[in-house]
């Protein structure tokens, strides 16, 4: 199967955390003997059997886009760049789609990257993440995408099943909507935990107001007295003042988190109010057997069963019983083990994810030939 995969995020090297899930997916698809893969994405290391479809000018522009925080970040920031750069992206994509011939199927990550597909019959698989659900709120966006989808065999694949009803309502008559979870690197399943004392809680997040959410306000009474520690890992993408009781480590690679941070942690805490899909760091924490305390938003509710595989809080008052329960070693181990078992059975590795996509590729191609 000759596949073109389009992404606007990709890590530049082994120490780059940005777009890491796209790298994992690319390498997993490349390991399949039934797929010949071409990619259009920011520059970064590719498998030897994958062809980079970007021109040198496009690669340079995509690298600049990543350095600026990506399309979604620029749009949220507003201003001239928040308008001009999305238009430039669509221009680059229009030229890409016109010159890339002889394809069996296009795999397009993020809905906006499908807006300028040509009027051909090449089947389409498009992934949907949390930011795509915000895109659909823009006037006319649903109508524009419907015109693209109805021209070809199309599968719309959110990475979280809470998105399925909304996507079916908008597009179910012109495309099939199929929940396809991303995978997890095997290293997380192999992690051995030895929690330190005092209790060390981790938050792994880009630092923006939406991603941090209520973390600082709700956690202040529980961390100021030194009974436990909060360690924050992630880049400062919006200027925020961090409380003195927060230990900020800056950005960290998955390898650093897996080897150094997660083994000694009591658990992960995320009180994000951001439009999440299925946060990859939460899946990795679950695979590592690390209990999670999370805000009660759809993306987190989709992943955690309260009191069984994690803890959901819909208010500040929910944190005290969460810490009291999960800092008991037997409950910590039991909930962590239940989370690991669930994610192993329901999500699996990136090779499992690639197999799910390959099955959909074959289905779409079969329908296109009928």
N, C-alpha and C positions, 0 to 999 in steps of 0.2 A: 504494500500500500504506500503510495507516494503522498506524503503529508507535508503541508506547510503549516508550521506553528508560529503564531504571532503573539508577541508579548512586549510590553513597554517597561518591564522590570526584569533585571538579571544581575547577579552579583559580579563585580569586576574581578574578584579574586577570592582566595580562600578565607581572607579575613573580613569579607564584606557580607553583612547580614541581609542586605536589601535584595528582595526578589529571590531569596534562597529556595523557596518552594518551586519556582519555575525551573531553577537549575536541577533540583531533584527530579522533577517530572521529565525534563529533557533527557537526562542521563538514563532514567528508567525506560523511556520510550526507545532510546537508542540501543538498549540491550536486547530489544525484541528483534528476532530475525525476520518477522513479517512486516516490518516498517522501515521505509526509506525516508528519513526525516530531514527537512530543510527548516531553518529557524530564522526569524527576523526579530531581533531583540537587542538591547544594549550589549556592548562588547564584553566578553568574558570567556572563560575556558569552556570549550565544547568537546564532546567526544570526537574521536578521529573520523567516525563514520557519519557525522552530522555536517551538513553544508550550511554555511552562513549565507543567508540570502540578502543581507543588507549591503548596500554599497558603502564605500569608505566615507562618503559624505553623510550618509544616514547613520552609520556607526558613530561618527563624531557627534552628530546632533543628539542621538539617543544617550550617549555618555554625558553630554551636557544636561540633558533632561534629568537623568538620574542624580547628577550632582546637585541640581536645584530642588530635589525632593520628590520628583515625579509629577505626572499630570494631575493626579488628585490633589496633591499638596498645593500646586500652583493655582488650581481652580479655587480651593478653599481660601487661599491667601488673597485672591482677587487682584484687581489692578489690570494694567494692560497685558502683562505676561499671562495672567489667568485667562485671557481671551485669545491672545495671539498664538500661544504655544499649542493649544488644542487644535486650532485651525491648521497650523503647520503639521501637526501629527496626521491629520486627515489627508493633507496633501501628499505627504510621504507614503501613506498607506494606499492612496489611490494609484500612485505610480507603481508601488510594489505589486498590487493585485493585477494590474494591467500587464506587467512584464513576466510574471511567474505563470508559465503555461505548463501543460502536461501534468497537472496535479490530479490526484484522485479525490482529495478532501482537504479542506482548510480547518485547522484547529485554532480558533481565535480566543485569546484570553482577554476578558473584559468586553462588555457590550459595545462601548464606544468605538472599539477597533473594528467592528463589523459594519459600521454605518455606511462606508463607501465601497462595499463589495460590488463588483461589476454585475451586469445583467447576464450572468451565465447560470449554468445548472450544477456547478460544482457543489457537492454537499458541504454542509457546515456543521461543526460542533463548536459551540461557544460556551466558555465557562462564565459563571456569574459569581462575583464575590460581594461582600457587604456594600462596598462603595457603589456597585452597579445599582443597587436598590435606591440609592439617593439619586442617581442619574435618571431613573425612570420617573422621578417626580417633576422633571423639567417639562414644560408645556410642549406637546408635539413629539416627544421622544418615543413614546410607545408606537405612534403611527409610523414614524420613520423606520423603526426597527421591524415592524410588521411587514412593511414593503420589502425589506431585505429578506426576511425569513420565508415569506410565501413563495419566493421564486425558486426555491431549492429544497431538497431534503435537509431538515434542520433539527438538531438536538440542542436544547438549552440545558446546561448542566450546572446548577448551583452546587457549591461545595458545602451547603448546609440545607437540611430538609425543611427548616422553617420558612425558607424562601419559596418553596414549591407552590403553595396555594396562590400567592400573589402572581407568580410568573404564569401559572396556568390560566388565571383569570385574564391576563393581558394577552397571552400568546398561544394558549392551548389549542386553538383551532387552526393555527398555521405552523405549529412546530410541536415536537414532543418535548416534554420537560422531564428530565431525569436527574435525580440527586446522585452526584458522584463525589464521594469524599476523597480528599487528598490522602496521601500516605504518610508514613513516619519512618525516619531513618532507623535502622535496626539498633544503632548504638544506644538509643533511649531505652529499649526493652532490656538491654544488657546491664544497665546501670545498677550498682549496688549502693544502697543508702546507709549512712551512718550519721543521723542528725546530731548536730552539735548542741552545746548548752552555753548560754541561754538560747531559747528557741529563736531560730533564724528564719524569718519569712522573706520570700523573694517576690519582687514585682519586675517582670520583664516586659518593657513597653516603650514605644516611642513616647517622648514626653511632649504631649499636647494636652490642652484642656479637656478635650473629649476622651482621649485615651486614659488619662489619669483619673478623670471623673471625680468621685467623692473620696478618693484614697486618702488624701492628706487630712481632710476634715474628720472623716469617720475614724481614722486610725490614731489620731493624735492622743486620745486618752489612754490608749492601750500600749503606746510605745515610748511615751515621754519619761516613764519612771525606770526604764532600763531592764524591765522584766523580760523583754524580748527585743529583737532587732529587726528592722526593715531594710533590706538591701535592694536598691533600685538599679536595674540594668537597662540602658537604652539611651539613644541620642536625644539631645535637647533640640526639638524641632519647633517649639514655640517658647518664647522667653517666659519662664516661670521661676518663682522663688521657691526653692526647696526648703522644707522645715529642717532645723538643725538635727533632729533625731533620725533623719533619713540618710543612709549611707549610699551615696550615688557613685557607681562604678563606671559610668559612661557606657558606650556601646560595647557589646561582648559578642563574640562569635559563638555559634552553637557548640563548637568543640570546647571552648572555655566554660560554657555553662554546664555541659555534660560532664566534664572532667573535674571541675573545681567548685562550681556553685551548687548544682543540684544535689550531689551526694550528701552534703552537710546540712541541707535545708530541712526545716520542719514542714514547709508547704509553700504553695504559691498563692498570692493574693492579687486579684484584679477587680477593681471596682469601676471599670470603664463604662462610659455612657456613649461610646463611639458606635457607629453603625458597623458592627462586626459581621463577618460571615461565620466561619468556624475558626477561631484563633488558633494558629498552628502551635504557638507556645503552650497553649492549654493541652492540646493533644500530646505534645512531647512530654509535658509534666505528668499526664495520666499514664503514658507508656513507661515513664520512669518510676511509677508508683508513688508519686508525690501528691498528697491531698491538695485540693484547691478550694479557696474561698472566693466566691465571685458575686458580682452584682446580678440581680435577678432581671436580666434582659434576655430577649429571645435567643440570641446566639449562645449565651451561657446556659440557659434553660434547655436548649437543644442538646447540650453535651452532658450535663451533670444531673444525676438523680440525687435530690437533696437528702443528705444523711446517709447515702449509700455509696456513691462514687465521688462525692464532693459536698460543698455547702453553699447554698444560695442565700444572699442577704438582700432584702428589699428595703432595708432601713438601717440606720446606724446602730440601733438596738440589737440587731442580729449578730454583730461582731463578737460581743462578749461570749455568748454560748458557743460560737464557732471556734474561737481560740481555746476556750475551756475544754471543748470536746476533742479537737484535733491535736492538742498538745499532750493528750494522754497517749502514751506509746502504743498500747494495744489497739485503740480506736484509730490512731494514725496509720498503723500498719494495715488494719483491716480495710479501711476506706481506700488506702493507696493500692492495695492488692486488688480490690474490686474494680478500681478504675483501670488498672493495667489489664486485667482480664477482659474487661468490656472493650477497650480500645484495640486489643490484639484481635478479638473476635470480629469486631464491627468495622475496623479501619484497616489494620494490617500495614504492610510496608509500601514503599513507593512502587515496587514491582507489582504488588497487588493493584495499586491505583492504575498503573500503566495497562494492566490486563483489563480493567474495567473500561478504560477508554478504547482499547483495541477492539473489544467486543462491540462497542457502539459504532466505531468506524465501520466495521464489517456490516453491521445492520443498516447504517445509512447508505453504504455503497450498494448493498443488495436492493434497497428500496429505489435508489437512483437508476438502477439498471432495468427495473421492472417496467 
